[in-house]
């Protein structure tokens, strides 16, 4: 009982760090541009497929694939922004929903056309194996992914606070009018923001591919998970994002180990709903 | 009733549409496949029109249509399989069960003022949750299909050999749902829903109880979805947790938006145009590449949403107005002729 719980918590914490990374991409896009990207989970799905394609074509390890997939997703983000998102900014809110849901259907069917319906996985990563601590096992690939995720989130915090591009992004989120007067071209800033958000999913996708397989409908789960993390964390706090990611990861992992693998999203849904009811700003949100 | 007033372009168009819908099955009598497709089109038209009440009028982006549809399907199916209760009763109970779930979720959600994006997300998640719950509940759901018995009388167990009866049942329900839409639109509830869809705080100040208005809209919407779910189960002849389909729920919301939010016939029109188009694509492209028809469909949805953000109903309205002025001028012109002679 105690051992199962501890094992579940360890797995949950490691997964949680990766969920925080996935939610980071969403948090940047939603927090800065106030754009609701319903297709975020499918960006992760697409990244995982790209990792698969690169990894199997060049015989690379999954964790190395973001070197190629991140620029690709950056490009994809810029194209998506100018083609679709930029045109929805001045429209009614529902137009954004319709367009991003349309994008979601498009990405899902594109994945189905290119890679067919069966799940795809890469060879086991070079960091395979376990670390044994007492009675508990830690999958090395997950530990590695979690550490990379945390380092990346820290780096992002530095970028947002210390560099001109990062400050321009935050300024645009605080007051779009004032930021444009200060010489911030919001189209460019938004395009950069969206592209960064989408290339973060490339990193996350590569990490997840080191221990998981991908299929065309996998985006639903990642989408729901990252919105739950974001709701829990609130906007504007990167440490909060990590804590929220870990809470979601632990809850998911404990539901799986104590209840039923098929119920993995039930616990996540429960916290999501409770947070919406009781604390709509999230636990660490500034607005 | 004034005969001349009744025969204005709008009513002629409506009568024309209903007439075609009534006659079409007789033309395509041979093709069962076509009948199923047209029944599916009507199903989407009903769901999109029901969505119009909560989404188009009340402005709540509900993405849980399939949660209520699936619950209605499972209620109807289980009642028939276990206790041999006719789906005619089952679908009403299914509608009520769906409404109960909607109230359980909606009461606290609206009470805590969850709205816009977060309402959309929580309703979308509800579909996923219902799917996992019914996947685990082996007595009722489970990973294998539970088949509905054919029984002795097709009218009792609502299991027909061809799709024609389903088509007409769906057509009747669609007309009823459109009338309900019309009735709500011009009632006190409709005016408060439209107002709170625009600005909730302002409406609250004016003394409208926005929570109870939204709950009423949600109740009507979820009831319709639940009832249709019962027929859905009968058409397919089984129930399965895959009925809780997130993509379908989203598609219904999109049809509502593309059709023109708040226009009574908009969502139904969008469903008829878009879903027919989707099925034609599926029939012509589906054999070559799985998923290609959905990609084309998605592109069209995006283009319509970007370039016609208010939906296709305003376009139709403009056309009708033009026809109306032309009509009036025509009759006036005739009168002028009579006077001058």
Interface residues (C-beta under 8 A of the other chain):
Chain A: X36 X38 X84 X87 X88 X91 X92 X93 X94 X95 X97 X98 X99 X101 X102 X103 X104 X105 X106 X108 X109 X110 X111 X112 X113 X116 X117 X216 X220 X224 X227 X228 X231 X260 X262 X263 X264 X265 X266 X269 X272 X273 X276 X277 X278 X280
Chain B: X61 X108 X109 X112 X113 X114 X116 X117 X118 X120 X121 X122 X124 X125 X126 X128 X129 X132 X133 X135 X136 X246 X247 X250 X251 X253 X254 X257 X258 X261 X289 X290 X291 X292 X294 X295 X297 X298 X299 X301 X302 X305 X306 X309
